Amino acid sequence: MTTRTKIVWYDINNIQEDIYNKYNDYTFQFYNDTKKCIDYIKSINKSEAVFLVLSPLSALEILPHIHESRQLDSVFIYLNTHDVKIDESLLDKYSKIIGIFYDFQRLFQCIEETIDLAMKNVESFKFYEKHQKSTRELSKEFGSFLWLRLFKDVILKLPHNEEAKQEMIAKLKECYHNNNRQLKLIDKFNQEYKSTDVLRWYTGQPFLYKQINRALRTEDIKLLYTLRYFISDLSKSLDDEYQSTKDFFNSNVKFYRGVKVSHEEGKKLKENTGKLISMNGYLSTSFSKEVALMFAGESRENETSVLFEIECDFENINSVSMASIAYYSTNRDEEEVLFDFDTTFEILSTSKNISENYLVVKMKVTKEGIILAQEHIKQHNRQLETSSAILLYGYLLTVIGQYEKSIEYFHNLEKNPNGEDIAFIYNYLGDAYRFKGDYETALKYFKNSYEIMINSEPPRDILSSYLLNNIGSIFTTKGQYDVGLDYYKRVLNITKIDSNYAVITTTKEGIGNIYHRKGQYNEALKYLKSSLKIREKYLSGEHKEIGRLLSVIGCVYEDMDQLNTAFRYHKKSLEINEKCLPVGHSYISCSLRRIGNNLTNQGKYDAALDYYVRSLEMLQVLYPNGHLNIAVEFCNIGYIYYIKQDYSNALDYLNKSLHIRETLYADIKNRNLVTIFKYFGLVYMKLEKYDDALANHIYALKVCEDIYPIGHSLISDCLTNIGNAYRGMKDYVKAMEYYEKTTNNEKQNPTKPNLIRLARNYESIAICLSDQGNDQAGLEYRMKYVRTMKNVDPRISYVNVIDYIADMFFNKNIYDNALECYLTSLEMKSKCLPIADVRTAETLENIGNTYFEQDKNQLCENDEQYQIKARCYYEKALDIYKIKNDITTIYILNRIASIYENIRQYHCALEYYEQAKYFIENYFSLENSIKETNEHDITRMKRLIK
């Protein structure tokens, strides 16, 4: 319970000790003295809420003095016996009495429910920028304001009839089903209410204003829709009152509101100067600054007192709905003025009143919010050729991520369309279910919508094209690529670019995505780049759709193993998205994930992990109940831990990913599902749990074959993994069988064999042959691996394997092959490592060593050629080692010196031995034997020179 709520109990003798102990978390004030109780309640700040428990007798004595006090929220009459007769006039006279209770536990249940309702009416703010981009780029805050603004438009157009009234009555009775006092008031409202009395009922009855403001502040779409009958009357009345009284106001009037907010909310108010703010509820203000300050009270340890000073220029603002309601209020001295729930303000400044310790927030009423809302409504209407605020209202719930609310809204509309186009209702239901991840239901509604549109007279071709694209995207997500392709190509047959560029670009992108997933990368790039060209013609350079499409193209280059090109596309995509989208948007998360994938492929695992975590954090805010993309991110992070050999964390993240898939998306088979089981298999291989590895790899293959055509590179990957699992189990016959299947699958690739998968298969065959004792054949396949990898974009992970193979040849004195491998490694490292990286120096050193050893093992006409080449590579390695102050510097200096000594250039040899001595003495703490050897070398050179 917060410091804003207080339970005051009169007549402490009525408390049962055992039950009182049960509720000792609450803070009570107990009184037996009537005057002290009354004085205490009157002394409480008006911004706080008192919940008062009385006996029937004490109620007659106390309520006449305090019932109209603003701080008194609710009254509960408690008796521990049914024998006492209660004066019925008590309930009729005092509307704040919630009910009469004979059971202590039922009493406290009702107190808790009432406090909870009061807390949901506590001040809440939404801040947003003056300039929001297109509808899909809405910040969550502005999206919330926009759909509340549309809600007002919608309810003003909906039937205002007895049916709507009775729907509201039924809901209110449900809310107060155990409260006889409130039920009587609801019945009275049902019998006596007239629209002209709306302000009197709103100010006088808690069961109305509490439920309405709770629904607004919590954005409870179902409750708001149910209360539409009264809300529409209230908004109309505020507007009517304003129109009839505005001429009596001066041109510029100030209103005041005093509240207590958390320190965090106070900080947000300071940080958002210059931005727009909405209150998500009817806003009560006063003409009197003194009254507002009474409500603000004094700041406390956990709360900040705030005084809002609100300016309204009536000459320039004609769209605000507000009214003075002091005449209708039981507290007329408060001079209350009520603003409609869609009123927008601009924060002009914030300052601290030092002497009285409260925050002053100066604001002005602005029409900016209404203008922004109208711009977004017009844009959407142009896109889908509809001007229905009722439909747009539900669609915006989907845009801001409120999928369940959107679904509920459109299902209500489906039952009672009130003249709205049922085809659009089905389309929007499909959208909401698709974004929720329920693809089968989405498909059903898209198809229903399409059938209605195409069978209209005349057929609605442009609108039906949207539906065909939506259906195509669902089949693509489900991995049914040929079906999806058919739907997209139907769009191209009926739509021209000039008639609707948005449809065509979406279609071409969809076709490009399918070719990408089928491994036909050149075809994919053709359609995706065509889509990009059209978008760049019609949209600004920093539009989110351009940013998103650049990232998609980057993914194709990624799979073509053109990593540098892919990285440029991903980076540009992120730059555009961060400029034109609100922080935390799903497109930004997607760009971060794809950069993470690229860095993973480059072997930059720590940097990749950072991008994955940033993306995950955004997604968990966007989709607190889980989402397919969260499963993808868990999977990516799991793989990084696998690479880092942290297998426990790897399994943990992979299990998190699989849990989301199994819980929310059990019927979806796609690449991510293949990847999850593939990574499980790889981890189990490292843990030497080969049976578990095999089971996961076999399942990954099954999914792969369900969604990809024969010849796809991912099928090759799965086949090789199964072979590796059998190899781990020492079933070499089965292993070789699957390696052969990989080779055959690559031969059927519709474009060209995937060189990386092919090379990986060669390496697996080599290990399998070596394990069986056939080292010679194994080495031949290892050379096939190296020669294949020469033709792909370099990655450090590939280089590590090539270095390992080169070392094998070197150790077996097969220097020509070792040299070929080291030179391939050097070429790759020069492209994917920074200049002067120690890993490059190591390869240069290894090449020098190979030439050095060739000189010792081969007879040739010019026996100096290998030594000259060796010295050349040693010199290059030396330049890097010196920069890095690496101990290997000494070894290289000695090697170069020995080469000069072998060809009798003793002065040069002496120079390098002396450099080695300098490094030994000044940089490294080495064994005495190394120092002694160096001294002997120097002495020998000096003797030879003489």
URFENBEL-V847202 format. One record per pair of residues at least 6 apart in sequence whose C-alpha atoms are under 7 Angstrom apart, sorted by the first residue. I is the first residue (numbers start at 1). GAP is how many residues later the second one is. Records with the same first field share a line. If there is no record, write none. Layout:
# URFENBEL-V847202
I->GAP + GAP
This chain:
# URFENBEL-V847202
1->25
4->44 + 45
5->43 + 44 + 45
6->21 + 22 + 43 + 44 + 45
7->20 + 21 + 22 + 43 + 44 + 45
8->20 + 21 + 22 + 42 + 43 + 44 + 45
9->19 + 20 + 21 + 22 + 43 + 44 + 45
10->20 + 21 + 22 + 43 + 44
11->20 + 21
12->18 + 19 + 20
31->6
34->28
38->24 + 28
44->27
45->26 + 249 + 250 + 252
46->24 + 25 + 248 + 249
47->24 + 212 + 213 + 248 + 249
48->23
49->22 + 23 + 24
50->21 + 22 + 23 + 24
51->21 + 22 + 23 + 24
52->22 + 23 + 24
53->22 + 23 + 24 + 25
54->22 + 23 + 24
55->22 + 23 + 24
56->21 + 30
68->262 + 263
73->23
74->22 + 23 + 24
75->21 + 22 + 23
76->21 + 22 + 23 + 24
77->22 + 23 + 24
78->22 + 23 + 24
79->22 + 23
80->22 + 23
81->21
91->6 + 90
95->110
97->84
98->81 + 83 + 84
99->80 + 81 + 82
101->6
117->97
120->94 + 97 + 98
121->89 + 92 + 93 + 96
124->93 + 155 + 156
125->152 + 153 + 154 + 155
126->15 + 151 + 152 + 153
127->14 + 148 + 149 + 150 + 151
128->13 + 14 + 147 + 148 + 149
129->146 + 147
130->145 + 146 + 238
132->6
134->242
135->241
136->263
137->444 + 445
139->443
140->260
143->253 + 257
146->227
147->246 + 249
148->194
149->193
150->239 + 243
151->242
153->236
154->235 + 236
155->73 + 77
156->76
160->69
164->65
165->64
167->59
168->58 + 59
173->10
176->6 + 7
195->38
198->35 + 36
199->35 + 129
200->128
202->6 + 7
203->125 + 126
204->125
213->68 + 69
215->8 + 9
216->64 + 65
217->63 + 64
221->184
235->105
238->83 + 84 + 85 + 102
239->82 + 83
241->82
242->79 + 80 + 81
251->62 + 63 + 64
252->59 + 60 + 61 + 62
253->58 + 59 + 60
254->33 + 55 + 56 + 57 + 58
255->30 + 31 + 32 + 54 + 55 + 56
256->29 + 30 + 31 + 32 + 33 + 36 + 51 + 52 + 53 + 54
257->28 + 29 + 35 + 50 + 51 + 52
258->34 + 35 + 37 + 38 + 48 + 49 + 50
259->36 + 37 + 46 + 47 + 48
260->36 + 43 + 44 + 45 + 46
261->42 + 43 + 44
262->40 + 41 + 42
263->39 + 40 + 41
266->38
270->80
273->74 + 75 + 76
274->72 + 73 + 74
275->71 + 72
276->68 + 69 + 70 + 71
277->67 + 68 + 69
278->65 + 66 + 67
280->61
281->60
282->56 + 57 + 58 + 59
283->55 + 56 + 57 + 58
284->52 + 53 + 54 + 55
285->51 + 52 + 53
286->6 + 48 + 49 + 50 + 51
287->48 + 49
288->47
291->43
292->15
293->14
296->9 + 10 + 11
297->8
298->7 + 59 + 60
299->6 + 58 + 59
304->54
305->53 + 54
306->52 + 53 + 54
307->52 + 53 + 54
308->52 + 53 + 54
309->52 + 53 + 54
310->52 + 53 + 54 + 55
311->52 + 53 + 54
312->52 + 53
317->50
319->48
320->23
321->18 + 19
322->15 + 16 + 17 + 18
323->14 + 15 + 16
324->12 + 13 + 14
325->11 + 12 + 13
326->6 + 9 + 10
344->21 + 22 + 23 + 25
345->18 + 19 + 20 + 21
346->17 + 18 + 19 + 20
347->15 + 16 + 17
348->14 + 15
349->12 + 13
350->10 + 11 + 12
351->8 + 9 + 10
352->6 + 7 + 8
353->6 + 7
381->6
394->12 + 15 + 16
395->11 + 33
397->6 + 8 + 9
398->8 + 34
403->29 + 33
406->26
407->22 + 25
410->15 + 19
414->8 + 11
423->26 + 29 + 30
424->25
426->19 + 20 + 22 + 23
427->18 + 19 + 22
429->16
430->12 + 13 + 15 + 16
431->11
433->6 + 8 + 9
434->8
439->35
443->28 + 31
446->21 + 25
450->14 + 17
453->6 + 7 + 11
454->6 + 7 + 10
465->26 + 38
466->37
468->19 + 20 + 23
469->18 + 19 + 38
472->12 + 13 + 15 + 16
473->11 + 37
475->6 + 8 + 9
476->8 + 38
477->193
478->190 + 191 + 192
479->190 + 191 + 228
480->227
481->33
485->26 + 29
488->19 + 22 + 23
491->16
497->7
505->26 + 29 + 30
508->19 + 20 + 23
509->18 + 19 + 22
511->16
512->11 + 12 + 13 + 15 + 16
513->11
515->6 + 8 + 9
516->8 + 40
518->190 + 191 + 194
519->193
520->230 + 231
521->35
525->28
528->25
532->14 + 17
535->11
542->34 + 38
543->33 + 37
544->32 + 33 + 36
547->26 + 27 + 29 + 30
548->25 + 39
550->19 + 20 + 23
551->18 + 19 + 22 + 40
554->12 + 13 + 15 + 16
555->11
557->6 + 8 + 9
558->8
561->231 + 232
562->231
563->35 + 230
567->28 + 31
570->21 + 24 + 25
573->18
574->14 + 17
577->10 + 11
578->10
584->34
586->33
589->26 + 29 + 30
592->19 + 20 + 23
593->18 + 19 + 22
596->12 + 13 + 15 + 16
597->11
599->6 + 8 + 9
600->8
601->194
602->193 + 194
603->192 + 193 + 194
605->35
609->28 + 31
612->21 + 25
616->14 + 17
619->11
626->34
631->26 + 27 + 29 + 30
632->25 + 40
634->19 + 20 + 22 + 23
635->18 + 19 + 22 + 41
637->16
638->11 + 12 + 13 + 15 + 16
639->11 + 40
641->6 + 8 + 9
642->8 + 41
647->36
654->22
669->34
670->37
674->26 + 29 + 30
677->19 + 20 + 23
678->18 + 19 + 22
680->13 + 16
681->11 + 12 + 13 + 15 + 16
682->11
684->6 + 8 + 9
685->8 + 40
690->35 + 38 + 39
693->32
694->28 + 31
697->21 + 24 + 25
698->24
700->18
701->14 + 17
704->11
705->10
710->35 + 38
711->34 + 35 + 36 + 37 + 38 + 39
712->37
713->33 + 41 + 44
716->26 + 29 + 30 + 41
717->40
719->19 + 20 + 22 + 23
720->18 + 19 + 22 + 41
722->16
723->11 + 12 + 13 + 15 + 16
724->11 + 40
726->6 + 8 + 9
727->8 + 41
732->36
736->29
739->22 + 26
743->15
746->7 + 8
747->6
755->33
756->33
759->26 + 29 + 30
760->25
762->19 + 20 + 22 + 23
763->18 + 19 + 22
765->16
766->12 + 13 + 15 + 16
767->11
769->6 + 8 + 9
770->8
782->23
786->16 + 35
790->34
794->34 + 37 + 38
795->37
796->36
799->26 + 29
802->19 + 23
803->18 + 19 + 22
806->12 + 15 + 16
807->11
809->6 + 8 + 9
810->8
815->35 + 39
819->28 + 31
822->21 + 25
826->14 + 17
829->11
836->44
838->42 + 43
841->36 + 39 + 40
844->29 + 30 + 32 + 33
845->28 + 29 + 32
847->26
848->22 + 23 + 25 + 26
849->21
851->15 + 16 + 18 + 19
852->14 + 15 + 18
854->12
855->8 + 11 + 12
867->32
871->25
874->18 + 22
878->11 + 14
881->7 + 8
882->7
890->26 + 29
893->19 + 20 + 23
894->18 + 19 + 22
896->16
897->12 + 13 + 15 + 16
898->11
900->6 + 8 + 9
901->8
906->35 + 39
910->28 + 31
913->21 + 24 + 25
914->24
917->17
